[in-house]
């Protein structure tokens, strides 16, 4: 069940300020305050979706396609396509999802290294 009091819902409603880099009727993107890389942008749909699976199952197919086109547009606007970037969406406790509102992390600005380090259970990236 979706919690309407989660921090991203409050940011969407402008109850909590955010450093917004993109916004339209369906999508909001803002700089993460807990950066894992020099560029760390969170992209969220404005609908009530708890995670990626929930989003893909409940959103209309054109809404899903539009969301990911906007992720690409935001990456282009951030001028990170040439050097490279990573897109991550954590789903559930084992993946360290901390906010139960579907979101994508765009990470860039340095060499990010391997996604997971073998045997390293404390690795964030």
GUVO-419560 format. One line per field, with one value per residue: residue number from 1; residue in one letter; x, y, z of N, C-alpha, C in turn. Coordinates in steps of 0.05 Angstrom, whole numbers, padded with zeros to 5 digits, always signed. Layout:
N
num: c(NUM/...)
residu: c(a/...)
nxx: c(X/...)
nyy: c(Y/...)
nzz: c(Z/...)
caxx: c(X/...)
cayy: c(Y/...)
cazz: c(Z/...)
cxx: c(X/...)
cyy: c(Y/...)
czz: c(Z/...)
This chain:
125
num: c(1/2/3/4/5/6/7/8/9/10/11/12/13/14/15/16/17/18/19/20/21/22/23/24/25/26/27/28/29/30/31/32/33/34/35/36/37/38/39/40/41/42/43/44/45/46/47/48/49/50/51/52/53/54/55/56/57/58/59/60/61/62/63/64/65/66/67/68/69/70/71/72/73/74/75/76/77/78/79/80/81/82/83/84/85/86/87/88/89/90/91/92/93/94/95/96/97/98/99/100/101/102/103/104/105/106/107/108/109/110/111/112/113/114/115/116/117/118/119/120/121/122/123/124/125)
residu: c(x/x/x/x/x/x/x/x/x/x/x/x/x/x/x/x/x/x/x/x/x/x/x/x/x/x/x/x/x/x/x/x/x/x/x/x/x/x/x/x/x/x/x/x/x/x/x/x/x/x/x/x/x/x/x/x/x/x/x/x/x/x/x/x/x/x/x/x/x/x/x/x/x/x/x/x/x/x/x/x/x/x/x/x/x/x/x/x/x/x/x/x/x/x/x/x/x/x/x/x/x/x/x/x/x/x/x/x/x/x/x/x/x/x/x/x/x/x/x/x/x/x/x/x/x)
nxx: c(+00017/+00010/+00043/+00022/+00049/+00102/+00170/+00180/+00128/+00114/+00151/+00133/+00084/+00103/+00112/+00158/+00221/+00260/+00317/+00301/+00309/+00281/+00213/+00146/+00078/+00075/+00124/+00179/+00243/+00301/+00360/+00395/+00402/+00436/+00487/+00514/+00549/+00584/+00546/+00480/+00419/+00351/+00295/+00226/+00161/+00099/+00055/+00024/+00063/+00097/+00146/+00191/+00167/+00113/+00102/+00108/+00069/+00021/+00018/+00000/+00021/+00041/+00054/+00095/+00134/+00140/+00161/+00212/+00234/+00237/+00275/+00320/+00321/+00332/+00382/+00410/+00403/+00434/+00483/+00514/+00517/+00560/+00607/+00586/+00539/+00500/+00440/+00397/+00349/+00325/+00293/+00256/+00276/+00325/+00352/+00361/+00321/+00299/+00258/+00191/+00170/+00168/+00228/+00283/+00353/+00400/+00466/+00529/+00590/+00638/+00684/+00648/+00657/+00650/+00584/+00569/+00611/+00643/+00626/+00625/+00584/+00570/+00574/+00552/+00550)
nyy: c(-00024/+00044/+00097/+00159/+00197/+00193/+00217/+00232/+00239/+00284/+00320/+00323/+00348/+00397/+00407/+00398/+00427/+00421/+00414/+00425/+00398/+00385/+00388/+00368/+00354/+00299/+00280/+00289/+00314/+00318/+00342/+00297/+00299/+00268/+00253/+00202/+00205/+00255/+00278/+00267/+00252/+00247/+00216/+00218/+00191/+00226/+00199/+00150/+00103/+00048/+00022/+00000/-00047/-00042/+00006/-00008/-00047/-00020/+00031/+00065/+00041/+00081/+00120/+00096/+00091/+00145/+00164/+00141/+00163/+00215/+00209/+00200/+00250/+00284/+00266/+00281/+00337/+00346/+00340/+00292/+00248/+00237/+00224/+00184/+00149/+00122/+00086/+00071/+00033/+00017/-00038/-00059/-00084/-00115/-00091/-00042/-00003/+00058/+00095/+00087/+00099/+00097/+00108/+00133/+00133/+00175/+00172/+00202/+00235/+00218/+00161/+00104/+00052/-00020/-00047/-00080/-00104/-00164/-00204/-00160/-00135/-00085/-00048/+00009/+00023)
nzz: c(+00000/-00015/+00017/+00032/+00060/+00052/+00040/-00014/-00035/-00005/-00026/-00079/-00070/-00055/-00002/+00023/+00009/-00051/-00094/-00152/-00217/-00261/-00281/-00295/-00311/-00298/-00280/-00235/-00222/-00183/-00148/-00108/-00038/-00009/-00036/-00077/-00117/-00155/-00189/-00176/-00187/-00172/-00201/-00205/-00214/-00212/-00196/-00152/-00137/-00111/-00123/-00177/-00200/-00184/-00211/-00266/-00271/-00257/-00281/-00342/-00406/-00441/-00404/-00375/-00416/-00428/-00379/-00378/-00424/-00407/-00366/-00397/-00424/-00381/-00366/-00412/-00409/-00364/-00384/-00386/-00417/-00453/-00422/-00391/-00349/-00294/-00283/-00231/-00196/-00135/-00104/-00053/+00013/+00013/-00029/-00010/-00013/+00008/+00008/-00003/-00055/-00123/-00156/-00195/-00194/-00221/-00234/-00239/-00261/-00244/-00247/-00235/-00219/-00208/-00206/-00163/-00112/-00107/-00053/-00019/+00024/+00042/+00003/-00032/-00085)
caxx: c(+00000/+00025/+00042/+00021/+00066/+00131/+00184/+00177/+00101/+00114/+00165/+00115/+00064/+00118/+00112/+00187/+00235/+00279/+00332/+00289/+00323/+00261/+00186/+00123/+00054/+00077/+00151/+00195/+00271/+00315/+00386/+00395/+00417/+00456/+00499/+00532/+00567/+00583/+00519/+00462/+00392/+00329/+00273/+00203/+00135/+00082/+00034/+00028/+00075/+00116/+00171/+00191/+00147/+00087/+00099/+00105/+00043/-00003/+00018/-00006/+00045/+00052/+00065/+00121/+00152/+00145/+00178/+00240/+00243/+00244/+00300/+00340/+00322/+00344/+00411/+00420/+00404/+00456/+00507/+00530/+00516/+00586/+00625/+00573/+00523/+00487/+00412/+00391/+00324/+00325/+00267/+00255/+00296/+00351/+00365/+00364/+00302/+00293/+00233/+00173/+00158/+00185/+00247/+00307/+00377/+00419/+00492/+00550/+00609/+00664/+00683/+00631/+00666/+00631/+00558/+00571/+00637/+00639/+00630/+00622/+00555/+00566/+00578/+00529/+00550)
cayy: c(+00000/+00069/+00116/+00187/+00214/+00189/+00242/+00240/+00250/+00311/+00337/+00327/+00368/+00421/+00411/+00397/+00438/+00405/+00427/+00413/+00401/+00382/+00382/+00371/+00344/+00271/+00273/+00309/+00306/+00336/+00333/+00282/+00313/+00249/+00245/+00178/+00212/+00284/+00283/+00247/+00262/+00228/+00221/+00204/+00197/+00239/+00180/+00135/+00077/+00042/+00013/-00005/-00068/-00030/+00026/-00022/-00061/-00003/+00055/+00060/+00036/+00106/+00134/+00083/+00099/+00174/+00168/+00134/+00183/+00238/+00203/+00206/+00279/+00296/+00260/+00299/+00364/+00347/+00338/+00269/+00225/+00232/+00211/+00160/+00151/+00098/+00089/+00051/+00034/-00003/-00049/-00075/-00082/-00126/-00073/-00017/+00018/+00073/+00110/+00070/+00113/+00090/+00129/+00125/+00148/+00180/+00177/+00209/+00255/+00204/+00132/+00093/+00026/-00041/-00044/-00094/-00116/-00191/-00208/-00135/-00130/-00058/-00030/+00024/+00023)
cazz: c(+00000/-00018/+00040/+00021/+00077/+00047/+00034/-00042/-00038/+00006/-00045/-00101/-00061/-00048/+00027/+00030/-00013/-00066/-00115/-00176/-00243/-00282/-00271/-00312/-00298/-00290/-00271/-00220/-00218/-00165/-00138/-00083/-00017/+00000/-00062/-00080/-00138/-00159/-00200/-00166/-00192/-00168/-00219/-00194/-00226/-00192/-00188/-00127/-00144/-00090/-00134/-00205/-00207/-00181/-00232/-00292/-00270/-00253/-00299/-00370/-00421/-00451/-00381/-00370/-00437/-00424/-00356/-00385/-00443/-00391/-00353/-00418/-00428/-00357/-00369/-00434/-00398/-00345/-00401/-00376/-00436/-00465/-00403/-00381/-00325/-00285/-00273/-00211/-00180/-00114/-00099/-00029/+00035/+00006/-00047/+00005/-00020/+00033/+00005/-00018/-00078/-00145/-00164/-00209/-00188/-00243/-00222/-00258/-00253/-00237/-00252/-00214/-00211/-00212/-00192/-00137/-00108/-00098/-00024/-00004/+00031/+00050/-00020/-00042/-00114)
cxx: c(+00018/+00021/+00044/+00037/+00095/+00144/+00180/+00149/+00100/+00130/+00148/+00094/+00076/+00115/+00140/+00202/+00254/+00293/+00323/+00305/+00304/+00234/+00165/+00099/+00057/+00104/+00164/+00223/+00285/+00341/+00383/+00412/+00438/+00470/+00518/+00552/+00565/+00556/+00501/+00434/+00372/+00306/+00249/+00178/+00118/+00058/+00043/+00037/+00097/+00144/+00169/+00170/+00119/+00082/+00093/+00078/+00019/-00004/+00010/+00020/+00058/+00064/+00092/+00141/+00159/+00164/+00207/+00251/+00252/+00270/+00323/+00343/+00336/+00375/+00424/+00423/+00427/+00483/+00526/+00531/+00543/+00605/+00612/+00559/+00511/+00458/+00407/+00363/+00325/+00297/+00268/+00278/+00323/+00366/+00368/+00345/+00294/+00268/+00215/+00156/+00178/+00203/+00271/+00330/+00392/+00445/+00513/+00570/+00636/+00661/+00669/+00640/+00645/+00606/+00559/+00600/+00632/+00646/+00628/+00593/+00549/+00569/+00552/+00527/+00565)
cyy: c(+00025/+00087/+00145/+00206/+00209/+00215/+00251/+00251/+00279/+00330/+00343/+00349/+00394/+00428/+00411/+00408/+00418/+00422/+00415/+00419/+00398/+00376/+00386/+00359/+00316/+00264/+00296/+00297/+00327/+00324/+00320/+00297/+00294/+00237/+00221/+00183/+00243/+00294/+00260/+00259/+00240/+00236/+00205/+00211/+00210/+00221/+00164/+00106/+00072/+00034/+00008/-00025/-00056/-00010/+00012/-00036/-00043/+00021/+00046/+00057/+00062/+00122/+00122/+00092/+00129/+00179/+00163/+00152/+00208/+00234/+00209/+00236/+00293/+00290/+00277/+00327/+00367/+00344/+00315/+00246/+00218/+00216/+00186/+00165/+00124/+00105/+00065/+00055/+00011/-00012/-00067/-00071/-00092/-00108/-00045/+00005/+00032/+00089/+00093/+00086/+00107/+00113/+00117/+00144/+00151/+00188/+00182/+00228/+00244/+00175/+00119/+00066/+00005/-00036/-00056/-00105/-00144/-00194/-00183/-00129/-00102/-00038/-00017/+00024/+00000)
czz: c(+00000/+00006/+00029/+00038/+00073/+00037/+00005/-00047/-00027/-00013/-00069/-00095/-00053/-00018/+00038/+00005/-00026/-00087/-00142/-00201/-00266/-00269/-00293/-00297/-00287/-00277/-00256/-00217/-00201/-00156/-00111/-00062/-00005/-00024/-00059/-00102/-00141/-00171/-00191/-00166/-00187/-00187/-00209/-00211/-00204/-00183/-00163/-00134/-00123/-00100/-00164/-00214/-00206/-00203/-00259/-00293/-00270/-00272/-00327/-00385/-00432/-00428/-00373/-00390/-00434/-00401/-00364/-00407/-00428/-00375/-00372/-00423/-00405/-00358/-00390/-00424/-00379/-00358/-00391/-00395/-00447/-00447/-00391/-00355/-00318/-00277/-00255/-00200/-00160/-00108/-00075/-00010/+00026/-00014/-00035/-00005/+00006/+00032/-00013/-00037/-00101/-00153/-00178/-00200/-00214/-00230/-00243/-00246/-00244/-00246/-00229/-00204/-00216/-00196/-00165/-00135/-00095/-00068/-00007/+00001/+00039/+00027/-00028/-00072/-00125)
